[in-house]
Amino acid sequence: MNVPLLSVRDLSVTFRVRPGGSPPWVRPKELHAVRGVGFDLAPAETLGIVGESGSGKSTLARSLIGTVPATGGRALWQGRDLLALDPGERRPLRRDMQMIFQNPLGALDPRMTAGEIIAEPLVTHETGLSRHEITLRVKSLLERVGLLPEHTNRYPHEFSGGQCQRIGIARALIVQPKLLICDEPVSALDVSVQAQIVNLLRDLQRDFDLSLIFISHDLSVVKHIADRILVFYLGRVMEYGATRDLVHDPRHPYTRALIAATPVPDPAVERGRPATGLEGELPSPLSPPSGCVFRTRCPLARQSCAEAVPALQERDDGRFVACPFG
C-alpha cells in the first residue's frame, strides 16, 4: 500500500445535548457521535463508509473537513495533524479537501448562476486569475461533468437533481483537490441517475487522480465504487476491510444484515430469498447499549457482549472485525 494521504487514529466526536423538553437546569448529556475511529486512505483510493441513518457517518466526514470539532484522536493529512491546526493554519489546506453533499439543490445558492457557483472557489483560492481564465475553466469543467457550456447562466432551480449534483461536483473539483468527501451524494436521486453519478465519480477519480471517501447507507451502491469499506454503527467501526472480502465473506453480524437487506436485481431470485433484516430500531446515541452497541439487535449476542466493548481486531486476511464470534 502507498504512503497514506490521510491517516485517522482514534478519532472521537462528542456533543453535549439537553434532551427535548428538559428544563434548563437539567444537566446536558454527552452524545458520543463518533468513538475511536481509525483508518488509512491511500492516494487515488476510495474508502466507502456504510451504516444506517444516525450512525455518525456524516459527523465523521464533517470532523475531517473541520465543520464539526473533533474531541479526540488524530487525523494526519500528509503528516500534519488536521485536528491540531487552528482555523488560520487549516485554511490553506481547504482546497485539497472538498465535499459533495446529500441534497444537490439545497447545497447550491439559489441566488447564483451555475457558473458563479462553480467559480466561487477559484475566486477564493486563486486570486491571480483573470475573469476570462475563470470562465474558460468553468465551461471546461461543466462539459467534463456532463453539462453544456451554455448552462453557466442558469440558476439551480432550472436543473434536475442529477444536474445539480453535477454542478456540485464541478464546484468541488474546480480547485483540483486531492480528496473528495462524498456525503450520501446519490441518496436523493432516482436509481438510474444514481448509477450515472457513481460512474461519473469513478471516471473523474481516474482522470484527476483523486482519493474518495464515499458515504452511504446503501451497501449495494458503495460496493461498486469503493476499494475498501468501513462499516459504521452508532459511532463505532464494526468491520473494515477490502470490498471483495467484506461483501463476499462478511464476518460481523451487522455487515451480514446489511448485505442480506440488499435487493437482488433479478425479481425471481429476490422473491425466493428468505425475509431477513435487522430487528428493532437503532438505539438512541444518547443512551447506547452497554458493551457491544450492536448486541440489542444481534442474533449472536450473549451475556458477555453486554459486559465489555469488543476490540476491533485484525484477522488473518487483513480485515478488522469488532466481534469475537464473527
Secondary structure as UniProt FT lines:
FT   STRAND          6..17
FT   TURN            20..21
FT   TURN            24..25
FT   STRAND          29..41
FT   TURN            43..44
FT   STRAND          46..50
FT   TURN            53..54
FT   HELIX           57..65
FT   STRAND          72..77
FT   TURN            78..79
FT   STRAND          80..81
FT   HELIX           82..84
FT   HELIX           87..90
FT   HELIX           91..96
FT   STRAND          97..100
FT   TURN            104..107
FT   TURN            110..111
FT   HELIX           114..125
FT   TURN            127..128
FT   HELIX           131..144
FT   TURN            145..146
FT   HELIX           149..153
FT   HELIX           156..158
FT   HELIX           161..173
FT   TURN            174..175
FT   STRAND          179..183
FT   TURN            185..188
FT   HELIX           191..208
FT   STRAND          211..216
FT   HELIX           219..222
FT   TURN            223..225
FT   STRAND          228..233
FT   TURN            234..235
FT   STRAND          236..242
FT   HELIX           243..248
FT   HELIX           253..260
FT   HELIX           267..272
FT   TURN            285..286
FT   TURN            293..294
FT   HELIX           295..297
FT   TURN            299..300
FT   HELIX           303..306
FT   STRAND          313..314
FT   TURN            316..317
FT   STRAND          320..321
FT   TURN            324..325
//
